[in-house]
Amino acid sequence: LMEKLKNAQRQQPKNDGLRLGDLAELYTAHIEEEFRASTARSVKSIIAHVIEFIGRDALVERMNARDVRERLAGSGKPPQTVNTYIKKYKAMMRWAYRAEYVKDISYLDRITSVKIPPNGKDVSEKYLEPGELRKLIESIDYEPYRLLVEFLALTGLRFGEAAALDRADVDFGRKIISVSKTYDSRLHACRTPKTAGSIREIHIQPELMRVIKRIRPAMLRQQMVYQYKDKGFLFCGKSGERIMEDALRAFLRRRGMESIGRPVW
């Protein structure tokens, strides 16, 4: 691919018959050279979705604002995701213009963003379909996060409630999880819930039991690697402290784009 990039850059003049799929390969090769691996992986995934909806064989020089917007808006993805696709498409075409693969990109300014609902979030972004959840979980290579996502999906707990759990809150005999506090990542402290109704017990069904039984071995393996002192938390990060919300959110947004084509959380 790198040899292809170099050969293409030496062509004079540039090929007017360049297709979108080929341009995407050249662009992602550039991204891999210029940016760190995690960033490149995320951009490649988004561009792959863009190419899927617009079409690999579309001629670059014949692209126009109406076609691009209609194809991306018609992808069936939530508005925020479509706007991410539009943003990355524009970035790719601006790079192509600078690299002299396209002669005119004036139409980019006419590709308008998709309108976001008044509440700021499309309802379809508030949940994951079963197939999307499976893909997301399969894409998570950090075991504590993978188990936490499975745990959240099966219990319906908020992140703060799950992060605040200690091993003592799980009663295997009664098959009960006691929820009595929530973790504030900004204050690095647990506090009581805002309402009395948030203090409750969660029944451990068989699927959840299988996940819970995998949590302790995973935490022990992590502890052996990073050599921190065990504090009795059900979940913890590589420092031995409770898992931080901002870190998990950023991780899931990236993994969501890579695995299901839209950010999660």
FENQUICOR-V943486 format. One record per backbone hydrogen bond with DSSP energy under -1.0 kcal/mol. CO is the residue of the C=O (numbers start at 0). NH is the residue of the N-H. E is the energy in kcal/mol with one decimal. If there is no record, write none. Layout:
((CO:NH:E) (CO:NH:E))
This chain:
((0:4:-2.3) (1:5:-2.5) (2:6:-2.6) (3:7:-2.4) (4:8:-2.2) (5:9:-1.1) (14:17:-1.3) (17:59:-2.7) (18:22:-2.3) (19:23:-2.4) (20:24:-1.5) (21:25:-2.0) (22:26:-2.7) (23:27:-2.7) (24:28:-1.8) (25:29:-1.8) (26:30:-2.4) (27:31:-2.3) (28:32:-1.3) (29:33:-2.0) (30:34:-2.5) (35:39:-2.6) (36:40:-2.6) (37:41:-1.8) (38:42:-2.5) (39:43:-2.7) (40:44:-1.8) (41:45:-2.1) (42:46:-2.9) (43:47:-2.1) (44:48:-1.6) (45:49:-2.2) (46:50:-2.7) (47:51:-1.9) (48:52:-1.9) (49:53:-2.2) (50:54:-2.8) (54:57:-1.2) (55:20:-2.8) (57:19:-2.7) (58:61:-1.3) (59:62:-1.4) (63:67:-2.2) (64:68:-2.5) (65:69:-2.6) (66:70:-2.4) (67:71:-2.2) (68:72:-3.1) (69:73:-1.6) (71:74:-1.5) (77:81:-2.4) (78:82:-2.5) (79:83:-1.5) (80:84:-2.3) (81:85:-2.5) (82:86:-2.3) (83:87:-2.4) (84:88:-2.5) (85:89:-2.4) (86:90:-2.0) (87:91:-2.3) (88:92:-2.4) (89:93:-2.4) (90:94:-1.9) (91:95:-2.3) (92:96:-2.1) (93:97:-2.1) (94:98:-2.3) (95:100:-3.4) (96:99:-1.2) (104:107:-1.9) (106:109:-1.6) (107:110:-1.6) (109:111:-1.2) (116:119:-2.6) (121:124:-2.0) (122:125:-1.7) (128:132:-2.6) (129:133:-2.2) (130:134:-2.1) (131:135:-2.6) (132:136:-2.6) (133:137:-2.5) (134:138:-1.3) (136:139:-1.2) (141:145:-2.2) (142:146:-2.7) (143:147:-2.1) (144:148:-2.6) (145:149:-2.1) (146:150:-2.6) (147:151:-2.9) (148:152:-2.3) (149:153:-1.9) (150:154:-2.0) (151:155:-2.5) (157:161:-2.2) (158:162:-3.1) (159:163:-1.3) (159:182:-1.8) (161:164:-1.2) (164:233:-2.3) (165:168:-1.7) (166:169:-1.7) (168:177:-2.6) (170:174:-1.2) (170:175:-2.0) (174:203:-2.4) (175:170:-3.2) (176:201:-2.8) (178:199:-1.8) (181:190:-2.7) (183:187:-1.4) (183:188:-1.5) (188:183:-3.0) (190:181:-2.7) (194:197:-1.3) (195:198:-1.5) (199:178:-3.0) (201:176:-2.2) (204:208:-2.6) (205:209:-2.0) (206:210:-1.3) (207:211:-2.7) (208:212:-2.3) (210:213:-1.2) (213:217:-1.5) (214:218:-2.4) (215:219:-2.3) (216:220:-2.2) (217:221:-2.2) (218:222:-2.4) (219:223:-2.1) (220:224:-1.5) (221:225:-2.5) (222:226:-2.0) (231:166:-2.8) (236:239:-1.5) (240:236:-2.8) (243:247:-2.0) (244:248:-2.8) (245:249:-2.3) (246:250:-2.0) (247:251:-2.7) (248:252:-2.3) (249:253:-1.9) (250:254:-2.7) (251:255:-2.6) (252:256:-1.8) (253:257:-1.9) (254:258:-2.6) (255:259:-2.4) (255:261:-1.3))
